[in-house]
Amino acid sequence: MVILLIIIFVAVFILVHELGHFYMARRNKVGVDEFAIGFPPRLWSKKKNNTEYSINAIPLGGYVKLHGEEKASDDKSFLKKSVWQRFKIISAGVLMNLLLAYIILIVYFSLAGSPIAFDPSRFSSFIKSQSIEPLAVSILDNSAAQKMGFKIGDIIQKVNGQKITTADDFSNFTKTRAHEKITIQIERGAEQKTLTGVVGEEGGRGSLGVGVANYYPQIHFKWWAIPLAALIDLFSIIGVIFYFFWNLILVLFHKARPIGEVVGPVGVYYLAKEAAGLGFIYILRLMALLSINLAVVNFLPFPALDGGRALFLLIEKIRGKRANEATESIIHLVGFFILILLIIGISIKDVIKLF
């Protein structure tokens, strides 16, 4: 079932992405020689209206082969069009993936989906009803919380028998109890646990060394606010992804603590498996996240990706002439093989983590 779910995800994402290129090419009077799902070898194909529609064996992507993409031969050639027209064709796939994610998020919020990527308390006028739980989101090494046995994802219910309903409640309670022994009741998955320990001190205040944020298990937005909430969530997720890439650069070139990790097809399989076990609402959330990730990653300025092709267009606009065709083709080909190697390497890392 999970494998079928992933096949459906990939097929939908690729189809929507390539339809964006296809539609924009036709709109700008550029011929489409081939519309392909997957990479060769070819499994099936059919020609209609001068376009070859094909399904290929390697399900790691897809492509639209534009007429005159390498050499201009007539008015329907891609290279005959202006830089702006070519940019629209190249970026249309990414925009379609973002549009798909936005539609999914609208459905998600219509069903009171949670979690979300922004703080809904900043948009209280959007909310019809909600439930709040204080959630452990980070734990400092060698802190009182770590010694007590706190884990990320724990939901705090009571402290010393007192009901805790928000992150502020928890913070206000602990900051006045430095060096005091406390008992905390938490929910961890389906289990109820009790943790005990002594509150530490930082800056003259009590501190456990656990970061707590408000988690909204269920939140109902007013009907008119659902499209707005979906849009805010969409851009919030994009912001998180860019922050992740910035952190990744810092990790590679400076001493920085990683905030997450890259996963490949194997990692996506286990995410899909977890989402399928939790229910339909989590499958929707995963679909939206994957579609947004695909859009952002695909528009990075790396050869063979849409972002790499857009970068060459920007260089062409600045220089006033196109880069050498042979050189550009070689750069994109090398970029493609590097991407395949990265996918293989990340997949091997995901497999090793299982053992």
One Martini backbone bead per residue (centre of mass of N, CA, C, O) as a GRO file, in nm:
protein
  355
    1MET     BB    1   0.057   0.063  -0.021
    2VAL     BB    2   0.300   0.256   0.005
    3ILE     BB    3   0.412   0.217  -0.277
    4LEU     BB    4   0.155   0.314  -0.417
    5LEU     BB    5   0.158   0.593  -0.289
    6ILE     BB    6   0.429   0.686  -0.411
    7ILE     BB    7   0.353   0.650  -0.708
    8ILE     BB    8   0.127   0.857  -0.699
    9PHE     BB    9   0.287   1.098  -0.608
   10VAL     BB   10   0.496   1.105  -0.838
   11ALA     BB   11   0.297   1.115  -1.074
   12VAL     BB   12   0.157   1.380  -0.993
   13PHE     BB   13   0.403   1.569  -0.975
   14ILE     BB   14   0.509   1.524  -1.263
   15LEU     BB   15   0.256   1.587  -1.424
   16VAL     BB   16   0.216   1.877  -1.321
   17HIS     BB   17   0.493   1.987  -1.398
   18GLU     BB   18   0.486   1.915  -1.708
   19LEU     BB   19   0.221   2.065  -1.770
   20GLY     BB   20   0.339   2.342  -1.731
   21HIS     BB   21   0.537   2.335  -1.964
   22PHE     BB   22   0.335   2.255  -2.184
   23TYR     BB   23   0.136   2.492  -2.164
   24MET     BB   24   0.344   2.727  -2.198
   25ALA     BB   25   0.447   2.640  -2.472
   26ARG     BB   26   0.180   2.656  -2.625
   27ARG     BB   27   0.116   2.956  -2.549
   28ASN     BB   28   0.415   3.032  -2.699
   29LYS     BB   29   0.447   2.863  -2.964
   30VAL     BB   30   0.576   2.579  -2.875
   31GLY     BB   31   0.699   2.291  -2.947
   32VAL     BB   32   0.627   1.935  -2.867
   33ASP     BB   33   0.798   1.635  -2.895
   34GLU     BB   34   0.793   1.549  -2.572
   35PHE     BB   35   0.604   1.356  -2.319
   36ALA     BB   36   0.752   1.252  -2.006
   37ILE     BB   37   0.753   0.968  -1.785
   38GLY     BB   38   1.039   0.942  -1.698
   39PHE     BB   39   1.323   0.746  -1.780
   40PRO     BB   40   1.501   0.583  -1.971
   41PRO     BB   41   1.354   0.331  -2.082
   42ARG     BB   42   1.095   0.256  -2.289
   43LEU     BB   43   0.748   0.136  -2.252
   44TRP     BB   44   0.565   0.380  -2.377
   45SER     BB   45   0.395   0.510  -2.684
   46LYS     BB   46   0.240   0.818  -2.833
   47LYS     BB   47   0.129   0.990  -3.123
   48LYS     BB   48   0.017   1.346  -3.106
   49ASN     BB   49   0.033   1.634  -3.252
   50ASN     BB   50   0.363   1.608  -3.266
   51THR     BB   51   0.351   1.431  -2.993
   52GLU     BB   52   0.533   1.236  -2.765
   53TYR     BB   53   0.396   0.993  -2.555
   54SER     BB   54   0.563   0.879  -2.245
   55ILE     BB   55   0.674   0.578  -2.068
   56ASN     BB   56   0.920   0.511  -1.828
   57ALA     BB   57   1.134   0.316  -1.618
   58ILE     BB   58   1.251   0.571  -1.459
   59PRO     BB   59   1.097   0.711  -1.154
   60LEU     BB   60   1.272   1.024  -1.124
   61GLY     BB   61   1.079   1.168  -1.342
   62GLY     BB   62   1.074   1.412  -1.615
   63TYR     BB   63   0.977   1.542  -1.951
   64VAL     BB   64   1.005   1.820  -2.189
   65LYS     BB   65   1.047   1.824  -2.534
   66LEU     BB   66   1.151   2.085  -2.709
   67HIS     BB   67   1.132   2.262  -2.981
   68GLY     BB   68   1.434   2.389  -3.046
   69GLU     BB   69   1.638   2.365  -2.785
   70GLU     BB   70   1.928   2.341  -2.950
   71LYS     BB   71   1.795   2.432  -3.244
   72ALA     BB   72   1.696   2.664  -3.461
   73SER     BB   73   1.437   2.611  -3.731
   74ASP     BB   74   1.172   2.767  -3.631
   75ASP     BB   75   0.899   2.938  -3.488
   76LYS     BB   76   0.866   2.675  -3.276
   77SER     BB   77   1.119   2.740  -3.138
   78PHE     BB   78   1.259   2.798  -2.837
   79LEU     BB   79   1.509   2.986  -2.937
   80LYS     BB   80   1.308   3.208  -3.075
   81LYS     BB   81   1.250   3.309  -2.810
   82SER     BB   82   1.237   3.492  -2.555
   83VAL     BB   83   1.353   3.510  -2.242
   84TRP     BB   84   1.075   3.541  -2.106
   85GLN     BB   85   0.935   3.298  -2.243
   86ARG     BB   86   1.140   3.083  -2.143
   87PHE     BB   87   1.104   3.136  -1.843
   88LYS     BB   88   0.804   3.057  -1.826
   89ILE     BB   89   0.843   2.765  -1.916
   90ILE     BB   90   1.050   2.677  -1.694
   91SER     BB   91   0.868   2.782  -1.432
   92ALA     BB   92   0.587   2.634  -1.455
   93GLY     BB   93   0.638   2.372  -1.292
   94VAL     BB   94   0.682   2.501  -1.014
   95LEU     BB   95   0.409   2.651  -0.999
   96MET     BB   96   0.235   2.393  -1.012
   97ASN     BB   97   0.339   2.267  -0.747
   98LEU     BB   98   0.240   2.505  -0.571
   99LEU     BB   99  -0.056   2.487  -0.651
  100LEU     BB  100  -0.104   2.202  -0.551
  101ALA     BB  101  -0.028   2.257  -0.255
  102TYR     BB  102  -0.247   2.472  -0.207
  103ILE     BB  103  -0.492   2.288  -0.256
  104ILE     BB  104  -0.421   2.082  -0.036
  105LEU     BB  105  -0.424   2.290   0.202
  106ILE     BB  106  -0.721   2.362   0.180
  107VAL     BB  107  -0.822   2.080   0.247
  108TYR     BB  108  -0.669   2.047   0.514
  109PHE     BB  109  -0.811   2.295   0.660
  110SER     BB  110  -1.104   2.192   0.615
  111LEU     BB  111  -1.011   1.932   0.817
  112ALA     BB  112  -0.838   2.038   1.058
  113GLY     BB  113  -0.540   2.049   1.018
  114SER     BB  114  -0.246   1.895   1.180
  115PRO     BB  115   0.009   2.063   1.139
  116ILE     BB  116   0.169   2.388   1.129
  117ALA     BB  117   0.400   2.658   1.013
  118PHE     BB  118   0.235   2.858   1.194
  119ASP     BB  119   0.119   3.105   1.415
  120PRO     BB  120  -0.218   3.136   1.494
  121SER     BB  121  -0.210   3.371   1.712
  122ARG     BB  122  -0.159   3.596   1.479
  123PHE     BB  123  -0.468   3.483   1.363
  124SER     BB  124  -0.741   3.500   1.544
  125SER     BB  125  -0.962   3.589   1.325
  126PHE     BB  126  -0.953   3.296   1.174
  127ILE     BB  127  -1.069   3.154   1.431
  128LYS     BB  128  -1.310   2.932   1.567
  129SER     BB  129  -1.135   2.676   1.674
  130GLN     BB  130  -0.929   2.523   1.947
  131SER     BB  131  -0.634   2.332   2.040
  132ILE     BB  132  -0.389   2.310   2.314
  133GLU     BB  133  -0.035   2.204   2.332
  134PRO     BB  134   0.257   2.140   2.500
  135LEU     BB  135   0.566   2.108   2.312
  136ALA     BB  136   0.853   1.935   2.264
  137VAL     BB  137   1.130   2.070   2.043
  138SER     BB  138   1.378   2.090   2.257
  139ILE     BB  139   1.709   1.964   2.381
  140LEU     BB  140   1.956   2.001   2.595
  141ASP     BB  141   2.256   1.922   2.670
  142ASN     BB  142   2.287   1.837   3.001
  143SER     BB  143   2.010   1.876   3.103
  144ALA     BB  144   1.745   1.840   3.304
  145ALA     BB  145   1.560   1.720   3.084
  146GLN     BB  146   1.750   1.492   2.994
  147LYS     BB  147   1.771   1.357   3.281
  148MET     BB  148   1.453   1.304   3.296
  149GLY     BB  149   1.365   1.206   2.978
  150PHE     BB  150   1.323   1.386   2.759
  151LYS     BB  151   1.137   1.426   2.446
  152ILE     BB  152   1.077   1.486   2.141
  153GLY     BB  153   0.710   1.523   2.148
  154ASP     BB  154   0.630   1.588   2.415
  155ILE     BB  155   0.338   1.621   2.619
  156ILE     BB  156   0.234   1.858   2.841
  157GLN     BB  157   0.011   1.840   3.130
  158LYS     BB  158   0.172   1.831   3.417
  159VAL     BB  159   0.279   2.025   3.718
  160ASN     BB  160   0.246   1.929   4.022
  161GLY     BB  161  -0.073   1.882   3.926
  162GLN     BB  162  -0.073   2.113   3.720
  163LYS     BB  163  -0.227   2.245   3.464
  164ILE     BB  164  -0.109   2.251   3.121
  165THR     BB  165  -0.186   2.452   2.815
  166THR     BB  166   0.086   2.617   2.768
  167ALA     BB  167   0.400   2.735   2.715
  168ASP     BB  168   0.375   2.970   2.921
  169ASP     BB  169   0.292   2.808   3.163
  170PHE     BB  170   0.555   2.647   3.183
  171SER     BB  171   0.756   2.881   3.199
  172ASN     BB  172   0.631   3.024   3.453
  173PHE     BB  173   0.669   2.784   3.645
  174THR     BB  174   0.990   2.724   3.619
  175LYS     BB  175   1.128   3.018   3.663
  176THR     BB  176   1.041   3.001   3.996
  177ARG     BB  177   1.206   2.689   4.040
  178ALA     BB  178   1.488   2.687   4.134
  179HIS     BB  179   1.606   2.380   4.268
  180GLU     BB  180   1.348   2.225   4.229
  181LYS     BB  181   1.136   1.964   4.270
  182ILE     BB  182   0.971   1.791   3.996
  183THR     BB  183   0.656   1.688   3.838
  184ILE     BB  184   0.595   1.535   3.511
  185GLN     BB  185   0.329   1.506   3.288
  186ILE     BB  186   0.320   1.295   2.997
  187GLU     BB  187   0.283   1.255   2.639
  188ARG     BB  188   0.382   0.949   2.451
  189GLY     BB  189   0.182   0.905   2.240
  190ALA     BB  190   0.004   0.643   2.404
  191GLU     BB  191   0.162   0.741   2.657
  192GLN     BB  192   0.200   0.768   3.011
  193LYS     BB  193   0.423   0.990   3.192
  194THR     BB  194   0.672   1.029   3.459
  195LEU     BB  195   0.874   1.309   3.554
  196THR     BB  196   1.182   1.366   3.738
  197GLY     BB  197   1.335   1.670   3.892
  198VAL     BB  198   1.568   1.940   3.875
  199VAL     BB  199   1.579   2.266   3.854
  200GLY     BB  200   1.749   2.485   3.695
  201GLU     BB  201   1.987   2.756   3.608
  202GLU     BB  202   1.931   3.077   3.423
  203GLY     BB  203   1.974   3.398   3.478
  204GLY     BB  204   1.814   3.359   3.767
  205ARG     BB  205   1.645   3.119   3.645
  206GLY     BB  206   1.446   2.877   3.576
  207SER     BB  207   1.569   2.566   3.407
  208LEU     BB  208   1.547   2.272   3.185
  209GLY     BB  209   1.622   2.272   2.864
  210VAL     BB  210   1.332   2.311   2.721
  211GLY     BB  211   1.157   2.340   2.428
  212VAL     BB  212   0.840   2.514   2.403
  213ALA     BB  213   0.537   2.465   2.211
  214ASN     BB  214   0.256   2.525   2.047
  215TYR     BB  215   0.009   2.278   1.992
  216TYR     BB  216  -0.237   2.191   1.727
  217PRO     BB  217  -0.439   1.926   1.694
  218GLN     BB  218  -0.688   2.134   1.646
  219ILE     BB  219  -0.805   2.355   1.372
  220HIS     BB  220  -1.057   2.602   1.310
  221PHE     BB  221  -1.140   2.775   1.037
  222LYS     BB  222  -1.274   3.004   0.878
  223TRP     BB  223  -1.392   2.983   0.566
  224TRP     BB  224  -1.250   3.256   0.459
  225ALA     BB  225  -0.950   3.170   0.588
  226ILE     BB  226  -0.840   2.916   0.446
  227PRO     BB  227  -0.684   3.036   0.198
  228LEU     BB  228  -0.498   3.213   0.378
  229ALA     BB  229  -0.374   2.991   0.554
  230ALA     BB  230  -0.255   2.831   0.316
  231LEU     BB  231  -0.068   3.059   0.217
  232ILE     BB  232   0.095   3.100   0.476
  233ASP     BB  233   0.193   2.807   0.496
  234LEU     BB  234   0.341   2.792   0.229
  235PHE     BB  235   0.553   3.022   0.295
  236SER     BB  236   0.654   2.894   0.558
  237ILE     BB  237   0.773   2.637   0.430
  238ILE     BB  238   0.968   2.779   0.240
  239GLY     BB  239   1.127   2.915   0.468
  240VAL     BB  240   1.224   2.651   0.603
  241ILE     BB  241   1.379   2.541   0.358
  242PHE     BB  242   1.581   2.776   0.332
  243TYR     BB  243   1.691   2.747   0.619
  244PHE     BB  244   1.802   2.464   0.578
  245PHE     BB  245   2.006   2.537   0.351
  246TRP     BB  246   2.163   2.742   0.517
  247ASN     BB  247   2.246   2.541   0.740
  248LEU     BB  248   2.396   2.348   0.548
  249ILE     BB  249   2.618   2.551   0.474
  250LEU     BB  250   2.721   2.595   0.764
  251VAL     BB  251   2.798   2.298   0.815
  252LEU     BB  252   3.011   2.279   0.575
  253PHE     BB  253   3.180   2.573   0.654
  254HIS     BB  254   3.086   2.554   0.953
  255LYS     BB  255   3.004   2.567   1.287
  256ALA     BB  256   2.706   2.373   1.296
  257ARG     BB  257   2.382   2.282   1.372
  258PRO     BB  258   2.178   2.058   1.264
  259ILE     BB  259   1.811   2.067   1.176
  260GLY     BB  260   1.851   1.828   0.964
  261GLU     BB  261   1.767   1.610   0.678
  262VAL     BB  262   1.831   1.429   0.400
  263VAL     BB  263   1.609   1.255   0.179
  264GLY     BB  264   1.513   0.984   0.001
  265PRO     BB  265   1.325   0.735  -0.120
  266VAL     BB  266   1.347   0.576   0.150
  267GLY     BB  267   1.257   0.806   0.338
  268VAL     BB  268   0.982   0.851   0.200
  269TYR     BB  269   0.868   0.574   0.260
  270TYR     BB  270   0.861   0.615   0.577
  271LEU     BB  271   0.682   0.863   0.571
  272ALA     BB  272   0.443   0.727   0.426
  273LYS     BB  273   0.400   0.505   0.636
  274GLU     BB  274   0.334   0.694   0.870
  275ALA     BB  275   0.100   0.849   0.738
  276ALA     BB  276  -0.081   0.600   0.679
  277GLY     BB  277  -0.110   0.527   0.990
  278LEU     BB  278  -0.252   0.811   1.076
  279GLY     BB  279  -0.387   0.920   0.800
  280PHE     BB  280  -0.525   1.125   0.562
  281ILE     BB  281  -0.426   1.405   0.673
  282TYR     BB  282  -0.116   1.318   0.657
  283ILE     BB  283  -0.106   1.268   0.356
  284LEU     BB  284  -0.167   1.556   0.273
  285ARG     BB  285   0.074   1.687   0.412
  286LEU     BB  286   0.294   1.530   0.260
  287MET     BB  287   0.217   1.620  -0.023
  288ALA     BB  288   0.267   1.920   0.020
  289LEU     BB  289   0.565   1.902   0.109
  290LEU     BB  290   0.674   1.758  -0.147
  291SER     BB  291   0.582   1.970  -0.357
  292ILE     BB  292   0.744   2.205  -0.237
  293ASN     BB  293   1.023   2.073  -0.244
  294LEU     BB  294   1.030   2.025  -0.547
  295ALA     BB  295   1.010   2.321  -0.629
  296VAL     BB  296   1.257   2.435  -0.479
  297VAL     BB  297   1.478   2.238  -0.578
  298ASN     BB  298   1.420   2.283  -0.892
  299PHE     BB  299   1.506   2.612  -0.846
  300LEU     BB  300   1.784   2.564  -0.822
  301PRO     BB  301   2.114   2.673  -0.932
  302PHE     BB  302   2.130   2.382  -1.103
  303PRO     BB  303   2.223   2.172  -1.314
  304ALA     BB  304   1.926   2.037  -1.487
  305LEU     BB  305   1.761   2.231  -1.357
  306ASP     BB  306   1.544   2.487  -1.377
  307GLY     BB  307   1.732   2.686  -1.228
  308GLY     BB  308   1.976   2.648  -1.419
  309ARG     BB  309   1.828   2.751  -1.675
  310ALA     BB  310   1.755   3.028  -1.558
  311LEU     BB  311   2.049   3.120  -1.517
  312PHE     BB  312   2.123   3.123  -1.819
  313LEU     BB  313   1.914   3.342  -1.889
  314LEU     BB  314   2.035   3.562  -1.712
  315ILE     BB  315   2.310   3.567  -1.853
  316GLU     BB  316   2.197   3.635  -2.132
  317LYS     BB  317   2.069   3.907  -2.052
  318ILE     BB  318   2.336   4.043  -1.960
  319ARG     BB  319   2.516   3.977  -2.225
  320GLY     BB  320   2.320   3.945  -2.499
  321LYS     BB  321   2.397   3.630  -2.509
  322ARG     BB  322   2.439   3.311  -2.565
  323ALA     BB  323   2.558   3.038  -2.469
  324ASN     BB  324   2.724   2.780  -2.545
  325GLU     BB  325   2.561   2.501  -2.639
  326ALA     BB  326   2.767   2.276  -2.571
  327THR     BB  327   2.840   2.372  -2.287
  328GLU     BB  328   2.555   2.368  -2.164
  329SER     BB  329   2.498   2.064  -2.216
  330ILE     BB  330   2.733   1.954  -2.046
  331ILE     BB  331   2.653   2.082  -1.776
  332HIS     BB  332   2.375   1.941  -1.756
  333LEU     BB  333   2.481   1.650  -1.774
  334VAL     BB  334   2.659   1.659  -1.524
  335GLY     BB  335   2.432   1.745  -1.330
  336PHE     BB  336   2.262   1.489  -1.367
  337PHE     BB  337   2.474   1.283  -1.259
  338ILE     BB  338   2.501   1.413  -0.981
  339LEU     BB  339   2.208   1.371  -0.896
  340ILE     BB  340   2.208   1.063  -0.913
  341LEU     BB  341   2.437   1.024  -0.706
  342LEU     BB  342   2.289   1.162  -0.471
  343ILE     BB  343   2.048   0.971  -0.460
  344ILE     BB  344   2.214   0.717  -0.406
  345GLY     BB  345   2.365   0.818  -0.151
  346ILE     BB  346   2.110   0.881   0.020
  347SER     BB  347   1.991   0.595   0.004
  348ILE     BB  348   2.223   0.450   0.146
  349LYS     BB  349   2.198   0.611   0.410
  350ASP     BB  350   1.905   0.520   0.472
  351VAL     BB  351   1.969   0.217   0.489
  352ILE     BB  352   2.189   0.223   0.712
  353LYS     BB  353   1.990   0.339   0.937
  354LEU     BB  354   1.828   0.058   0.964
  355PHE     BB  355   2.103  -0.096   1.112
   0.00000   0.00000   0.00000
